[in-house]
Amino acid sequence: MKTLLGSFVATIALIGSTNSMAVTKDNGDDWLKKSTKTAVYQLTKAAQTFTPGMNPRSINPDGTVRLAPVRDWTTGFFPGTLWYGYELSGDKNLAAEAKRFTLGLDSLQYIKDTHDLGFMLYCSYGNGYRLTGDKIYRKPLENGAANLYARFNKKVGAIRSWDFGHWQFPVIIDNLMNLEYLYWAGNEFNKPEWFAAAKTHAVTTMKNHFRKDYSSYHVISYDTLSGKVLQRETHQGLTHNSAWARGQAWAVYGYTMSFKDTKDKKFIQQAEHIASFIMNHPKMPKDKIPLWDFDVHNSDRSPRDASAAAVIASALLDLSTQVKDGDKYFKFAEDILKTLSSDEYLAKPGENQFFILKHSVGAFLYNSEIDTPLNYADYYYLEALKRYAEIKKIDLKTIAQS
């Protein structure tokens, strides 16, 4: 590790700074080398700094780290990012830290009051099981999936998202992301009803969450007796009818993933429609890092959301491999990754409280986590780097260890 970190500092010194808030020029693999080595450095330091069960979530306005307790919806992202760091670099120290932080979330398998079990368990335990095959991760994944499935309402045709608020049966666009957990678990544990519930949820969401331009509402509330829609709202976007950026990112990711798992063509068609909305939006900045909501009026003063950009990049890379004309999606995602890997968004080693990316937005309307690092931005950024390297057939382990 000392050799790797030492070579990292030398590499950073050789890589010129990039133009702020602009798509970087292609200088071979320099940007990829820089981003990979930065991620390994930051994750190594973060794992040494924080304690399992109180995982880094973001940075508070006073500069201190906001920590996520075990039941926080973001708690699985830091262990998952460590697993991706290990996968990208081959660094066994990161694998050991990933295991330590994952097992610190053992009690999550018994939680029944949230749809976020996919984020919480599949990003942590799921990646651990995928990369190691260690059965220590398997039973918690089975228990958690059973609890997620229990939130499925057959009359509504969807999985309940929240157990709070004024809604009778709220379903949020974010919930699409947790379907991957049930698709996988249905196959892994021979529970076809779990898989079927996930697919039904995707169909119901496609029917009710989207406007004619394929932008998405954030929250749909259903009547549990009739299954009819009661309300179409947003909880985090600018208005009920605006296009909250991360919501659109969840949507394109969710339908790309649902097609990959089900092979149902209507899902890939939906994914392409949503991708077109995002990529061709007149308010998409030239550097392809969206504003926190596509419909904000003063775009020059509104903060960008690197977390939405990271999710979009990962989704578009996946989408590029699922369709015949995928090059346009690949190139758009590549531009995003190069921007995120520029000095404007990528942290310098040792700074940013050891988060990898800067400039994300959590919940703007609630003055929460504005223009700050977010653990899920880091998670999907590394996932996108992994997908990019796989498509380009680039060995990031060699880059990380060079």
N, C-alpha and C positions, 0 to 999 in steps of 0.2 A: 504493500500500500504506500510506503514511503516513496518508492520509486515511481509509482503511478502519479502520486500527487506532485512530486518534484517535476516530472515531465509535463504535467498539466500547466504549471506556472510558466515553464519555458514555451509551451505551445501558445498560451494566451498572449505572451509577449510578441510572438511572431504574427499574430492575427490582427490585422488593422481594424480600427473601429469602423462601424457601419453607419450609414446615413440615418439619422434619427427619423422615426416615423415614416420610413419609406422601404419598399421592397428592396432587399439587398441584391447586389449583383452576384452572379454565379462564379465563385472562385474555387471550383472543384469541390472538394469535401471539407474545406476549411471551416465552414459554418457548422457542419455536422460534427466535426472533430471538437470544435469549441463547445458546442452544446452538450455533447456526451460527457466530456471531461468536467465541465461545470457541474452537470447533474451528479456525477459520481462524487465530486468533492463536497458539494452541498449536502448530499444525503449522508455521506460519511460523518460529517460534522454534526448534522441534525440528530442522527442516531446516538451520537455520543453525548448530546446535550439534553435530550428530552427523555421522558420516562413512559414506558408502556402504560396505556390506560388514560393518559393525558397527552394526546397527540397534537402536534402543531396544526392549527387550522388557518390562522391568518395573523396579521399584525394590527394591534390596536392603535388608535390615533396617537397615543402617548409613546409609541415605539416599542411597547412590550408585546410579547407573543400572546395571541389568543389561543388558548388550549382547548381541545375538544375532549370532553369526558367520554366515557365508554358509550353512553346512550346517544351521543350527538350524531346527527345524520351523516356527518363528514368523517367520522372516526376511522373508517376503513381505508380512507384514501392514502394516509401516510404509510401504513404497512404495504399497501398495494404499490405505491411509488417505489418503496425499497425493493420490492420484488422485481419491478421493471428495471430498476437500477442494476440489480444483479443480472437480470436477463441480458441487458445491453452490454454489460462490462465483463461478466464472468467473475466478478469480485466476490469471493466466498465470504468475506467479512460482511458484505451487504446482505448476503443470503442468511447469515446467522442473525443479523439485526432484524431482517424481515420476519424471520420466524419468531424472534423474541417479541416484537411488537404485535404480530398477528395473534399469538397465544394470549396476549394481554387482553384480547377481546372475547374471551371464551364465553362470557355470560350473554353475549348477543344472541346466541342460538335459542334463548328462551323468551326473547322479546316478541310480543304479539300485537303491539299497538302502533305499528308503522309499516308503510310500504317500502321504506328505505333499506330493508334488509339486504337488497341486492347491492347497494352501495356499501353497506356496512360489512357484510359477510363475503359476498362474491369477489369484491375487489381485494380483500385481504386473504381470507381462507381459500377462496377460489383460485387465486393466482398461486398461492402456496402449493395447493394440491396439483395444479396443472404443471408446475415446474419441477416438483420433487416427487410426486406420487406417494408422499408420506400419508399413511392412513390416519395420522393424528388430526388431519384437517377434514376428514370425510364425514364423520358423525355430526359435528357442528353444522356442516353444510346441509345435511339431510334434515336436521331439526329445524334450522332456520327456514328452509324451503317449505316445510310443512306449515309453519306459522304464516309465511307469506301467502301460500295457497288458501289458507283459512280465511283470508280477507276477500276472497273472490265471491261476488254475489251473482248468482246465475240469472236472476231477473234483470239486473242491470247489465250484466255481461262484462263486468270490469272488476278490478281489484281496488278496494277502497284505499285512498291515499292517506288522509289525515283523520284523526279522531278529535279534532278541535275545530273551532270556528262556527260560523252561522249556517254552514251548508249541511244538507241532510246526508248526502253521500258524495263527498268530493273526490274527483279524480283529476290529477294534475298531469300536465304533459310530461313532467319529469319521470312519471311512473313507467313510461316506456323503457327507460334504462334498466329497470329492475326485472323486466321480462326475460332478459338473457339468463338470469339466475334460474328462473323456472323452466325455460327451454332446456337448459343443461341438466337441471336436477330431474326433470321428467324422464329424460333418457338415462341418466346415470343410475337412478334408483327405481327404474321401471314403474314410473307413475305417470301413465299417459294422460290422466286427468289434469296433472300439473301443466304439462305441455299444452293441452287443449285450452286450459284457462288463460294461459299467456297469449295464445293466438287469438282467442276470442276478445281479450282485452285490447289487443292491437286493432282488431276489426272495429270494435265499438269506438275506440278513440279516433280512428280514421273517419268514421261516420259523423262524429259530433264535435270534434275539437277544431276542425279546420274551416276557414273561410274560402271563398271562391278563388282567391289568389294563392291559396295553399299556405298562408300564414296561420298561426295557431293561437287560440286562446290559451290561457294558462290553466284555469280551473273550470271544470264542468261539474255541476251538481245534479244528481239524479234523484228521482223519486223511487224509493225502494219497493213500493207496491206495484207501480205500473212500469217502471224502468224508463220513464220519459225524462227528458232534460228539463230541469227547473231553472237553472241559471247558467249563463256563460260569462265568466269574469276573468280578471287577472288579479293576482295577489302581489306580484312583484314588478309588473310592467308599468309603463307610463299611464295608460288608461285601459279600460276593459277591451277596447278595440285596437290597441296598439300591438306591435310585434316585438315582444320582449326578446332580446337577442339570444340569451341562453336557452329560452324555451324553443326557439327555432332550431337551435343546435341539438337539443335533446331529440327533437322530432326527426331530423334527417338521420341522426345516428340510430334512433330506435327503429325506423323502418328499414334502413339498410341491414341492420342486425336481424330484424324479424324475417326478412327475405332469406338471409343466409341460413337461418335456422329452420325455416319452414319450406322454402322454395316456392312460396305462394307469390305469383307474379304481380298481384295487385300491390304488394308491399314495396317491391322495387320501383314500380311506377310511381307510387306515392313518394318514395325517397327522392326520385329524380325531380318530381314537381317541387318539392320543398327545397331541394338543392338549387333549382333554377330561381326560385324566389330569393334565396339568400345571395347567390352569386351575381344576380342581375339587379339587385336592389339599388335604386338611384342614390341612396345614402350610404352605401358601402364604401368606406374610405379606400383610397388607392392602395394603401398597404395591406388591406384586407383584414384588419382588426376591427370588428364592428363596435359601434357605440353600444352602450348598455341596453338601449331600446332603439329599434330602427326608426321609430316615429318621433324622436325628440326633435324639438324645433330649432334649438341653437346648437348645431353640431360642432361648432368650433370650441364651445365651452363644456360640452358634455363628455364625461369620461368614457374611455374605451373599456372593453371587457375582454381581457386576454383569456379568461376561462372559456367564454363562448367560442373564441377563435380556436382554442386548442381542441375543443370537442368537435367543432366543424371540420378542422383539419383531419382528425382521426377518422371521422365519419366519411369524408370525401375520399380519403385514401382507400378505405374499405369498399366504398361504392365503386371506385375506379376499377376494382378487380371483379366486380359482379356484372358489368355491362360491357357491350362490345365497343362502344365509343367512350371508354373511361378516361382517355387522356386529358380531357378538359377538366375533369374532377381532380386528377392527379396534379396537374399544373397549378390549379387554384390552391390546393392543399400545400404544395411545395412552396408557393409564394408566402402563404401564412407562416409556415415553419421557418422560412428564412427571416421573416420579419420578427417572429418571436425569438429567434436566435440572435437578433441584433442587440447592440448595447442598450437600446431603448427599453427592451423587455426582459432580456436575460440578465440575471443578477451577476455581479462580479463575485469571484470566490471569496467567501468569508463574510459577505454582506447580506442584506435582505433577511436577516435572522435565519439564514440557511435555507430559505425558500428558493426555488429555482427561477420562477417567473415573477415579474412585477406587473402592476396595472390591471388588476381584475376588479370586478364589481359584484358584491353579493346581493344586497337588497337596497337599491338606491332610495326608494321612497321611504324606507324606514331608517335612513341614515346609518346603515349597517354595512361595514366592510366595503367602503368606497375607495377606489384607486389604491388597492392593497394586494399583496400576495394572497392566494387561496390554494389550499392543498389539492383541490380537485383540478385546478388549472395545471398544476405540476403533474398530476396523475395522467391526464389525457394528453398532455404535451409529450411525456415519455412514451405513452402508448402510440402516439402518432409518429414519433421518431422510430419506434420499433417497426411499425407498419411500413414506413418509408424505406427503411433499410432492407426489409424483406422484399419489397417490390423491386428495389434497385440492386438487390443481391450484394449489399455492402455488409461486410463483417465488422460490426461495431465493437466487438470484443478486441479485435486487433487495433482499432482506433483508440479505444480506451486504454489499452496497455502499451501503446507506442510512446 
